[in-house]
Amino acid sequence: MSISPSVELEGIVEDITAILVEVIGDEFMLDVEVTMETTFSHDLELESIEFVAMAEKLQERYAGRVDFTAFLAGLEIDEILALSVGQLAGHVARSLRLGQA
C-alpha cells in the first residue's frame, strides 16, 4: 500500500510546522497559517540562525536523511529568499524516497 504524494506532503508540512514552532515559538506561529505557499523569508521572516536551527531539527526528525544545508547550498540567494514550505516539503519527500531506494 503506497501513500499518495499529497498525503505524504501534508504530513511533511505538519512536521515542518512543528519544527517551526520549536524554532521561532508558538506565539509567532499563532498569527500565521503555514501552507505549501508560505515563504520562510517573507511570510515567516526567518533569520539565518533560525534556518540553521531548522536544519538541525530536520536532521533529527528524519534521522539524517534530509540535508537541508546542502539543499540551500544549491540555491541562488533569490531562490532562498523565495523558498516556500512546499518547496522544502518536496525536497524532504525526495530525500526520503531516495533513502528507501
C-alpha positions as CSV (number, residue, x, y, z in Angstrom):
1,M,0.0,0.0,0.0
2,S,1.6,3.3,-1.1
3,I,0.9,6.7,0.3
4,S,-0.3,9.3,-2.2
5,P,2.1,12.2,-2.8
6,S,-0.4,14.8,-1.5
7,V,-0.9,12.8,1.8
8,E,2.9,12.5,2.1
9,L,3.4,16.2,1.6
10,E,0.7,17.1,4.0
11,G,2.4,15.1,6.7
12,I,5.8,16.7,5.9
13,V,4.2,20.2,6.1
14,E,2.9,19.2,9.5
15,D,6.4,18.2,10.5
16,I,7.9,21.4,9.2
17,T,5.2,23.4,11.0
18,A,6.0,21.6,14.3
19,I,9.7,22.3,13.7
20,L,8.9,26.0,13.1
21,V,7.0,26.2,16.4
22,E,10.1,24.8,18.1
23,V,12.5,27.2,16.3
24,I,10.5,30.5,16.3
25,G,8.0,29.9,19.0
26,D,4.3,29.3,19.1
27,E,3.4,32.9,19.9
28,F,4.6,34.0,16.4
29,M,3.0,31.0,14.8
30,L,-0.4,31.9,16.1
31,D,-0.6,34.7,13.6
32,V,0.5,32.6,10.6
33,E,-1.2,29.7,8.8
34,V,1.5,27.5,7.3
35,T,0.7,26.3,3.9
36,M,2.6,24.9,0.9
37,E,2.9,28.6,-0.4
38,T,4.1,30.1,2.9
39,T,7.6,31.5,2.4
40,F,10.3,31.4,5.0
41,S,11.7,34.8,4.3
42,H,8.7,37.0,3.6
43,D,5.8,35.3,5.5
44,L,7.7,33.8,8.4
45,E,10.6,36.3,8.4
46,L,13.1,33.6,9.4
47,E,16.6,34.8,10.3
48,S,19.7,32.9,9.2
49,I,20.3,31.4,12.7
50,E,16.7,30.1,12.6
51,F,17.5,28.4,9.2
52,V,20.4,26.7,11.0
53,A,18.2,25.6,13.8
54,M,15.6,24.3,11.4
55,A,18.3,22.3,9.5
56,E,19.4,20.7,12.8
57,K,15.7,19.8,13.6
58,L,15.2,18.4,10.2
59,Q,18.3,16.2,10.7
60,E,16.9,15.0,14.0
61,R,13.4,14.4,12.8
62,Y,14.4,12.5,9.7
63,A,17.4,10.7,11.2
64,G,19.9,12.4,8.9
65,R,18.1,11.5,5.7
66,V,17.4,15.2,4.8
67,D,20.3,17.5,4.2
68,F,18.7,20.9,4.3
69,T,22.1,22.7,4.3
70,A,23.1,21.0,1.1
71,F,19.7,21.8,-0.4
72,L,20.2,25.5,0.5
73,A,23.7,25.5,-0.9
74,G,22.4,24.5,-4.3
75,L,20.1,27.6,-4.5
76,E,20.8,31.1,-5.6
77,I,20.2,33.9,-3.0
78,D,16.9,35.0,-4.7
79,E,15.7,31.3,-4.6
80,I,16.5,31.1,-0.9
81,L,14.6,34.3,-0.2
82,A,11.6,33.0,-2.1
83,L,11.8,29.4,-0.6
84,S,8.4,28.1,0.4
85,V,7.3,25.4,2.8
86,G,6.0,23.4,-0.2
87,Q,9.4,23.5,-1.9
88,L,11.1,22.3,1.3
89,A,8.4,19.6,1.7
90,G,9.1,18.4,-1.8
91,H,12.9,18.2,-1.0
92,V,12.1,16.3,2.1
93,A,9.9,13.8,0.2
94,R,12.5,13.3,-2.5
95,S,15.2,12.8,0.1
96,L,13.1,10.2,2.0
97,R,12.3,8.4,-1.3
98,L,16.0,8.2,-2.2
99,G,16.7,6.9,1.3
100,Q,14.3,4.0,0.6
101,A,15.9,3.0,-2.7
